[in-house]
Amino acid sequence: MYCPLLTAPPRGHRTVSSRHCSGPPPAPLAPALCTRFHLTEISSVPSAGRSPPARPPFLHRERGHMRVVVLSRRTCVPCCAQALLLTCSVPCSRSLGTGRAPLCHGDGHLPFSCCCPTLCFLQKSDLRPLDILAEAIPPHGAAGGIRVMQAHGVRGLQLSAAAPHALSFPASRIFFRCDLFPEEFSIVITLKVPNLPPKKNEYLFTVVAEEADALLLGLRYSPTKLHFLFLSQDPAGAWQTRVTFRSPALMDSQWHTLVLAVSEGSFSLTTDCGLPVDIMADVPFPATLSVRGARFFIGSRKRTKGLFTGLVRQLVLLPGSDATSSLCPCRSAELAVLSIPPVLKGLTGKPEDNEVLKYPYETDMRVTLGSRPPCTKEEDAQFWFDASRKGLFLCVGSEWVSVLAAREKLDYVEEHQSLFTNSETLGIEVFAIPEAGLFVAAANRKTTSAIYKWTDGKFASYQNIRTHQAQSWRHFTIGKKVFLAVANFEPNEKGQEFSVIYKWSQTKLRFTPYQRVPTHSARDWEAFEVAGEHFLAVANHREGDNHNIDSVIYKWNPRTRLFEANQTIATSGAYDWEFFTVGPYSFLAVANAFNGTSTKLHSHLYVWLFGSFQLFQAFLTFGAADWEVFHIGERVFLAVANSHSYDVEMQVHNDSYVVNSVIYELNVTAQTFVKFQEIPTCSALDWEFFSVGEDYFLVVANSFDGNTFSVNSIIYRWQGYEGFVAVHSLPTFGCRDWEAFRTAAGSYLLYSSAKEPRSRVLKLRTG
């Protein structure tokens, strides 16, 4: 049996194994055009030094559908000529994943796995819109700083208060069987953009390779331009290509729907179903753009810089087709709908034929006053005005979503609860367990520490756990598992020195012992995740009288389901660990308190490089007891709590406990933290950062001034150019630790006392 001879495979193809086609042979073709052949498919490795050959004669592409059969003469195996009219019975475009598709009609079939639209004949009915926005947000509401807003009677998402990761998801969620991005596609986006200052850019969406932090493709805009970015590659290397559309006229405070259609080197932008703007680029969109290990980021480029500050209503990827024909013409072209998330539906009803509704939503709007009403199907899309909080809320699914809230400001602080504990409390940890509630774990000096549960507006005793002069607790999760680790300072009755990791039991609704870890006068645990792997770092304070010992970083082993020692770091009287990230970089700071002779020594900041933490920067500290990292806008700060200035060679004065604690700020240009502000403190043991409304605060745990433990701890408010300014003075006694938390009833601060068996819950009164 004979089949047509096609040209050699295009550049960047690789040969795959042959499969036989059975069945009755087709009618013979002209002998001059026939030979034997086998199937090839696309490879990601281009042929060097050779331009792509002409398209094979049976390769056919048009917008909306395409068909390809790529054959070569390397191996002679029989096949059927009907393969030339290949029809996929299962969609197998890049966006829809790999399919098992018959090559031949009738009795003869050649099953194969396709990873490219050029290996099948795809009709428009085979391609479906992929709602990128719906993939990134919960089905019944927004979260994590994402707000549902209404403008001109239409709902959209406001992302500016969210962290860059808040609206993202792995590309493998939609490219689940194939990691190649479609070569031909459309992007549909409906948005309302604010006025931007000159030269400022904001990202609408990006696809970023996380390991290399490389932008694979994205869409961003400036006051006068819209840029489509994508990664191009050839044997000489990779570079970023930018296709720019000038003056799309978006900044008029109105909604607009854009359709960007991409087909090889052709790029077309249609705004509100108007006339398209076409660009023929010298560099075509890559045929083999891999998104393996990449993530979609909505409204960001994985960083705080360039966050989208407008409203977005629709973001859809349509593989293999120009979506303009599906959307236009449309009476309300600026709100033309291909697909929008469920949370944004309802205010304007269900659009029919992409037309404006005859009856606007506002004609049937109801607003409920008084205490918080239920949010059920009956109240869906209805408003509730909370007079006490001066906020307007919208019922979405089963949750009240804030639509408009008065600016919340901290007025004063009042005592809410005296929490009596088993003994003096050295550390506290507030955490929530889904479907179980809000808890606080108290690290008590004596042999029993306690966990309290938030019940009826106060903390009530919930569980007692045997500890050995516990210093701190750390709550963390691995998948659905909930853990709580305690740092024990003293050995047990048998002289054994260890700290313990506890695991939450879903059946007992209690924490049960899970793993013992050898430690040496442990002060603190820090749990964190790097590159998808889970770690736990312990701050070993001393071993006997030796303060210059190793602290240990443990790594979770998914096979044994235990933490195993992964790295040791030399420390001196280690008191605290603090993990944080800046862009793609992971950092770990240690507070060194005492080297055996002096509290004046360097604490260190480490950066994750090549599979371990490497020294990044050293800071001169004085009995460092705590690090606190926080962000204000795009600025990154690191505050150290200095507790004591002491040296065996100098005479100790009472005022040696009154020392400056320091706030450092990251200088991105210099790639180092520089001193930003010094604040006088009294043996400071902890910093806690929190916010109320649009205001930012730091509270310090002042514990001792050289004469008494009855000293005031101070709340500082961020005032921009002035830095942090003292605004509230709180009477405390031997204050050791602060925790900030929120409930439905408001915002609170909790502090522990290392000198009395009583901690206090303070309520932040706002107006």
Order of alpha helices (4+ residues) and beta strands (2+ residues): beta-beta-beta-beta-beta-beta-beta-beta-beta-beta-alpha-beta-beta-beta-beta-beta-beta-beta-beta-beta-beta-beta-beta-beta-alpha-beta-beta-beta-beta-beta-beta-beta-beta-beta-beta-beta-beta-beta-beta-beta-beta-beta-beta-beta-beta-beta-beta-beta-beta-beta-beta-beta-beta-beta-beta-beta-beta
